[in-house]
Amino acid sequence: MARPKVALLSRDVIARKAIDIVESGRDLQIVTLARELGVSPSSLYHHVDGRDGIIHAMRESLSTEYAPPSVAGLPWQEQVRVLINTLWRLYSDHPRTLQLLLTVIIEEPETLELYGDIAAALRLGGVPDDELLVTIETLDAFAFGSALDALSPESIFARNKLHPSLDALIDKHPTGKARNEQLFTHGVDLILTSVELRAERARIPGDH
């Protein structure tokens, strides 16, 4: 039997091609996506529900690819670091796709499971239930903000002789990917330090 001239369609095949298109700097258009897959636009609708459905499929595929390692047995702070680092790597490797992911609700089981694991780790750290979601949202917002920073120039500050002390800092500062990684790691440390202090304060009777 002769092989088909085009790859068999699936949600993952559609999602991967969509990610390629978006990360190349082009708009996500159903007609363009279908043409590059070698199929008719109507064929896509057997697997995804319109443009939003494609974006959901993109998150689904990336969530599978960037599944976090087991955090069982780690201190709660390390659990959070590992899990939020997983999200940051996904985002920073696909910063243009990230901008689309922000436009649809999160409903993919693997992604929700990851957020559930972050909630469980934060609860271990003593974060009150009424602060869990906002803490997760803060961590997530920092992760995707840091990922978008990856689109910045190699060095984001211009040297200026009017500020020699700043120039000296710029000269010693990492650039490119190393700068972005340092930014993310430092920021997560700052956030978790604050989370830990707030959790300790919440355990003190009357100190709210």
N, C-alpha and C positions, 0 to 999 in steps of 0.2 A: 504494500500500500504506500502510495506516495505521501511524503510528509506535507503538511499544510505550509503554504507560502508565508503565513504570518503566525506568530506565537499564539497559542490558545489564550483567549482572554480570561482574566480573573481579576478580582479586586486588587491583588498584590501587583499584577502586571500593570494594571491601570495606574495604581498609586505610584509605582516606581518611575514610570514614564512621566507622570505629572510632576514628581519631585525633580526629575532631570530638567524639565522645561522651566519650572519656577527658579531653580538654582542657577540656571543659565541667564537669568535676568528677564525672562519673558513672562507675559501675563498668562494666567491659567485660563485658556479658552477651550471649550469642549470640541469645537471644530478642529482646532490645532492639535489637540490631544488625539483625537480619532485619526487624523491624517498621519500623524507620526507612528501610530500603532498599526496603520494600514487597514483600518476598519471604518465602517460608517458610524456617524455620531449616534444613531439609534442603537447600535450594538452595545454601547457603553451603558445604556439604561437597563440592560439585563443584569448588571452587576452593581451599579451605583445609582443613587437617586439625585441626579443633577450635579451641579457644581459643588454644593455643600456636601453631597455624598462622596464626591471625589476627595474633598479635604478630609472627611472622616476616614476614608480609606488610607490616605497618606499618613494620618496619625497612627492608624492601626498597624500599618507596615513598619513604621519607625519604632513604635512601642515594642514590637516583636524583635526587631533588630537590636534595640538598646535595652534589652531586659536587664534589670539590675542583678548583681550577684547577691547571694544570701547574706543577710546581715544578722542572722540569729547569733546570739551570744555576745554581740558587740555592745559596748556602752551606748546609751541612747544618743549621745552627741555624735558618735562615729556612725551610727545607723543613719542619722539624718544627713550627715556629710556624704555618705556613699550614695544614698538615694537621690539627693538633690544634685549631686555631681553627675548622676546618670541623666537626669533631665537637662542639665547644662550642656553635657556633651552632645546630646541629641539636638538641642537648640543651636549650639554654636557650630555644629557641622552642617546645619541647614538653616541659616539665619533668614533666608527669604521665605522658605516654607513656614518658618515660625510665624511670620506675619500673617499668613493665611490661617494657621491653627488657632490664632487668637480670635478669629471671627466666628467660630462655631463652638457650641457647648461641648464639654468633655463627656463622652458617653462610652468610650471604648473600655472594655473590661480590664485589659492589662494596664491601661493608664490609671484607671480608678483604683486598681489594686495597689499600684505604686503609691498613690496619694494616701490610701488607707494605711499602708505601712509607715509612711511619714507620720500620720496621725498617731499610730500606735507607739512609735518611738517618742514622740513629743509627750504623749500621755505618761510614758515611763519616766520622763524627765520632770513630771509634776506640772505640766501645763494644764490649766483648768479647761474643762470642756468648752466653756464659752469663749475661749481664746484659741482653740485648736484651728478652726478654719481660717481665721484671719492670719494666724502665724504661718500656716501652709501657703496662703495666698501671698504673704510677704516674701517668703523664701522663693516661691515660684516666680514672682514678679522680678526679684533680683536675678534669678537664673536667666530669664529671657532678656532682661535688660543687659546683663553681662554678655549674653550671646550676640545681641545686636551690636554691642561694642566691637565685636570681632570684624564688623564691616568698616571700622574706622581705619584711617591711615596707620602706617607702621608706628609713627610717633604722633600723638595728638596735640602736643604743645610745641609751638614755634619758639626758638631761642630769641631772646629780646635783651639787648644790652642794657635796657633801662631797669632790668630786674636780674642782676647777676646771681643773686642767691637762688632764684628759680632756675636759671640756666645751669647752675651747678647740680641741682637735683635732676634736671632733665638729662644731663650727661651721664648720670649714674643709673638712670631708670631703664628697665628692660623695654624692648620694643616688640611690636608684632604679637605673635601668639604667646610668647613668654609674658608680655605685659598683661594680656587678657587673662591668662591663667592665674597670674599673681593677683589681679584685681578680684577675680571670682573667689579664690581661696581666702584672701584677706577679708572680703565682704562677708562670706559665710561665717568666718570666725567672729566677726563683730556682731552679726545677728544672733548667733548661738550664745554668745556671752550675755547679750541682753535678754534672750529667752530664759537662760538659766537664772539670771538675777530676778526676773519677774516671777518665775516659778517659785523661787525661794521665798520671795516676799508674800506670794499668795498662800504659802503654808503657815505664815505667822498670823495668829488670830488677831483680828482687828486692824491689820496693816494692809489696807486696800485703798 
